[in-house]
Amino acid sequence: MFLSLVGLAHLYLWHRMVRSTTGPGRLRKALTWGLVGLVLLVVAAFAGSRVEWGHWLAWPGYLWVAVMFYLVVILVVLEVPRAVAALLLRRAAPRSATPEPEPVPVLAGAGGPAEGEPVAPPAAEAAPMSRRLFLGRATAAVAGVGALSTVGYGMATALGDPVTERVRVTLPKLDPRLSGLRFAVVSDIHLGPLTGLGHTERIVRMINGLEADVVAIVGDLVDGSVADLGPLARPLRNLESRYGAYFVTGNHEYFSPGGPGEWIEELAELGVRSLRNERVEIRHQGAVLDLAGVNDVGGAAVGEPPDFDKALGGREAGRSAVLLAHQPIQVAEAARHGVDLQLSGHTHGGQLAPFNLVVGLQQPVVSGLATVEGVPLYVTRGAGFWGPPVRVGAPPEITMLELRA
């Protein structure tokens, strides 16, 4: 599916950025082969991002993915005005046409060549640009400037500081003594070939500045093995909170060459507890809250599916429960198990607008707080990025979520 989408996108770009802007010749051939090279770059970047030798392809490959995406989006949006402009130019052409001047014969002996000498042809004038070329080049220029500007803005957003979202959630059944309990929620950090040590250090520093009671890391921490990315995770040992830091797996943990097991062991050494279909008690001001966590749905492929019965079964009646589950779609099962609040990530808020519209077709909430099947669900946009180091319309975030009775 991925290769098909990349191929179709580049075929469309060839039609609008190459064929519509050039005539047959060397330039068209050069641009065509350049576009073929970019297709291969994208494939190589994705294929090589999980091995050390391929990391140097990540920056150019992923950045071209972002540029490609916005070129396609802008060109599609311009299809209608482009068609209207072409129609207007065709209608205006007959009215603006003027007859060609008739050639004036040059007589021998009248200042021209002598009799018997060859008559030199008149100097050829530059042919005017056709309507097709004019529209094609104008459209390509607008799309190119728009795509590069958007990607530049998105890079500054993605690589900058996450914003701090402050959210209060009222839970009707919450013990009043738990009112004011604060969660620092972070997800989708995506340690990988494009992130450095500073990325983790900044996130830890911002979380510690919130002085939260509980730190919840809701999946997709890494995009690689402990051997490759272990040093980037070490700042997590400096996380500060009253009742500890907790982690649940996301789908990307199951893509890691070593699987999620090695990362769960690594996090344990860093002082972060993983909740693998289990729960813990958070005791606060004489009251108790059940904090549960379930595996991501991607764990089913390796025999580690989410198990809500194991994580939430046998709870004390009347006690409130907060669930950590990577994907918002898991809220349907959470509702059947009487969860009071679910904290999720996974969506990145769409990361690249208008891709958020597509994400909304698969997940019940793209970002923010909503109630789904009677359960309050908060979906964080995540603090990192996946693929292109670009975020448009969905800045990275760390959330301070406060429970209210």
N, C-alpha and C positions, 0 to 999 in steps of 0.2 A: 504493500500500500504506500509506504514511504517513497520507494523508488518511482512508483507511478505518479504520485503527486509532484515530486521534483521534476520528473520528465515532462509532465504536462505544463507545469509552470514555465519551464525553460522554452518549451515549444511556443507557448504564447508570447514570451518575451522575444523570441526570435522573429515572430511574425510582426510584432509592433515596434521593436527596437532595432531590428536589422533589415528585414525585408521592406518595411514601409519607409525606411529612411535612406536606403541606398538603391542604386541600380545594379544590374549584373556586372560583375567585375571583381578585381582583386580585393577591394575594400569589403565587399559583402562576404567574400570567402574568408578573409581574415577575421571579421567579426563573428562569423559563424563558428569557426574553429575556436575562437576565444570563449564563446558561450559553451561549447562542448567541454572545454577545459574547466569552466566553472562548475558544470554538472559533476565532473569527476572529482573536483575539489570538495564539493559538498559530501559526496559519498565517502571520500577518503577521510574527511573530518569526523563524520559520525562513526565510521568503522574504526578509526584509529584513536578515538578519544579515550578508550578504555585500556590502551596499551601505551607504554612510555614513549615508544618511538613516534607515535602519532600525535603527541601533544602539540608539537610545533605547527601542526595543520589546523589546530582548533581555532585560533584567532581569525585567520583569513577565511576559513570555511564557515564558521558560525556567523561572522559579520556579513558575509555574502548572503547567507540564508535570510537575515533580517532585511537587507537591501532588496533581495529578490521578492520577499513577501510584500514589501510596501510598493515596489514597482508594479507588481501584479494588481494590488488593491487600487492604486491610483489610476493605472491604465484602464481597469474595468470601470471605475467611476467615470473616466473621461470618454468612454465609448459613446454615450449618448450625445454629449456636446460635440464630439468629433464627427459623428454622423450628421448632425444638424449643420455644422460648418461646411462639410463636404457638399451637402445638398444646396446650401446657399451659394457656394462658389460655382457649382454647376449651372445654377439658374442665372447667375450674374455674368457668366462667361460669354454668351451670345451678344448681350447688350454692350459689353466692353470691347468686343472684337472689332478691329479696324482692318480694312483691306490692305494687302501687301502692296507697296509701291512697285510700279512696273520698272523693269530694268531699262536704263538709258543706253542705247548703243553708242559705242565709241568709234568714231570714224578715223581711218588712217589719215594722217596729215593734219588733224585738228587737235594737236597737242598730245595725241596718243602715239602708239608705236607706229613705226613705219610699215608700209605695206609689205606683207609677207612675214612680219614678225609675230610671234605668238602673243596672244592677249592674256595677261595675267588675270586669274580669277579675283573677284573682290574679296577683301579680308572678311573671314567668317566672324560673325558676331556671336557672343556668348548666348547660348540657348536659354530662354527663361526657365526657371524652376517650375516643374509641373505642380499642379494642385495636390497630387498624391504625395510628392516629396515634401512639399511645404507643410501639409497637415501632419504627415508622419514625423517630420523633424520637430515641429512645434510641440506635438503631443509628447514625444520622447524627451524633449528638453524639460517640459513641465514635470513629467513623471520623475525624471532623474534628479532634478533639484528638490522636489518634494520628498522623495525617498531618502536621499542623503541627509537632508535637514532633519527628517523625522528620526532616522537612525542615530544621528549625532545627539539629538536631544534624549533619546531613549538610553544611549550609553551613559550619558551623564547621570541620568536618574538611577539606572541599575547599579552603577559603580559608586554612587554616593551613599550617604548615611540613610539607613531606613528611617521612616517616620514612626513616631510613637502614637499609636491609637489608644485612646482611653475609653473603655466601655464599661457600663454598669448593666448587670443582668439581674433582674428581680425573679427569684424563684419562690413561688407561693408556698411550697412545703419546706423551705429551708428553715432550720433551727435559728431563731433570732441571734443566738450566741455566735453563729457562723457569719453573721452579716458583717461585711467589710473584709472578708477573706480575699486576698489578691493573688491572681495568677499572672505570671509573665508568660505569654503564649508566643512561641516562635515555631516556624515550620519552613520546610523547603530551603534550607541553608545551602544545599547542593555544593558541598566541598568538591572541587574538581580541578581540571587542568587550567581553567581560567581564573580561579580564585587563589589568593595567596594567604599567608598567615595573617595578614592585617585584616582580612575579611572576618575571620573567626574572632580575632581580638576585639574588633570594633563591636561585634554583636554581643560578646560577653560583657564588655564595658557598659554598653547601653542597658543590658538586662540588669546588671548589678546596680545601675543608677536608679532603677525602679523600686528597689528594696521590696521585692515581692515575697509573699509567703511560700509560694510554690512556683517552680519553673516547669513548664510543659513544652517539650520538644515533640511536635506532632508529625514526625516522619520526614523522609527524604533529606536526611542529613548529608549523605555522601553520594558521589558518582564514581566509585572506584574502590580499590582494595585498601586494607589497612597498611600494607606494604608501601603503597604509593601515597596515600593521603593521611596516614597516621599522624605525622608531624603537624598537619593543618588542624587536626582535632584537639591537640593537646591543650590549647587555652581553655577548653571546656572544664578542666579541672579547677578553674578559678571562679566558676559560677557560684553566686552567693544567694541563699534564700533561707527562710526560717525552717521549712519542712522538707527541703530537698528538691532535686531536679529529676524529672521523669521523662522517659522516651518511649515512643511506640514506632514500629517500623512503617515505612512508606513503601510504595512500589519500587522505588529505585534501590532500596537496600537489597531487594531480591535480584537485581541486575548485577550486583557486585560479584566479581570473580570468586571471591571467597564466601559469598552468601552472607546473610545477616548475622550468623552466629559469631563470626570473628569480630564484627563491630559491636555486638552486644557485650562480648568479653572486654573489648577495648574500652567501651564506655563505662563498664563497671570499675575498671582501674582508674578512670577519670572521675569517679564519684557520681556518675549518672546512672540511675536505676532504670532498667527496661521493664516495661509491663507487657508481658507476652500472654495475652488472654488471662490476665489476673488483676487483682485489685489490692490496694493498700488503704489503711485508715489514716486520715488526716485529723489529728486531734487538735482542736483550737478552742480556747476559752471554755473548756469543760464540755464541749460538744464534739461529735464525730461526723466526718464526711467520708463517704466511700469514693476513692479516686480509682477508676478502672481504666484499663487499656486493652485494646484488641489489636491483633495483627492486621496488616493491610490485606485487602482482598487478593492482592497478587501473591500472597503466601500460599494460596490454594494450589498453585502450580508445583510447589516443592513440598507439599504435604504439611504446610503450616497455615491453614486457613484461619480466619477470625472465628473465635469460639465465644459467643456472647453468653451461653449458658455457664461456661467455666468462669468467665470474668465477672458475671453479675448474679449467678445463681446462689440461692441460700442467703441472700442479704437480710439484715435485720429490718423488719417492717418499719416504715416511717422514716428511715434514714435516707437523706438525699444522696444522690450519686452523680458524679461528673465523669463523663466518658471521654477518653482520648482515642480518636479514630482518625486515621489519616485522610480518608476520602469522605466528603460530605454525604455521598450516596449511602453510607452505612447507617444513616440516621433512621431509616425505616426499621431496621432490626433493633436499633437502640430504643425506639418508641415501644416496641413489643416487650421490652425488658424493663420498662419503667424508669428510664434514665431521665434525670432532671435537666441536664445540660450536656451537649456534645461540643467538643472543641476539635476542629479539623483544619486541614490545609489543602494541599494537592493542586488547587486550581491556579495558583499564582495571580488570581484576580483576572485571568486571561493573558497576562504578561504583555501581549502585543495586541492592542486594540486595532481592529474590531474582532479579534479572535475570541474575546470574552463572550460574544454572541454564540459562538460555536460551543464553548465550554458549557454554557447554560442549557444546551440540549442534552448533556450527559450527566450533569450534576444539579441537584435541587437548588443550590445556592452557589454563586460564583465568589462572592466576598461579603463580609459584614455579618450582621446579626439578623436572623430571621427565625420564624417558628415553622417547623415542618412536622406534620402529623402530631401536633401538640407538644413537640419538644423544641425548646430554644436551641438553636444551632449557630455557633459562631465560626466563620471561616476566615482565617487569616490569609492575606495575599502572599505571605512568605517573605523571608529576609534575603533570599538569593535569587538566582535565575537558572534556568535550564536552557541549554543550547546557546542562542545568541546572548551576549552580555548586554541586552537591550530590554527596557521596560517602557511601554507607552500606555498611559492611562491607568497604570496599576503600579504605583511606586512600592518599593519594598517596605515591609512594616514589621514592627515588634509591638505586641499588644499588651497593655495593662488592663486586665479584665477583673472587675470587682464584683463579688457576689453580694446581693442585697436581699434581705428577707422581706 
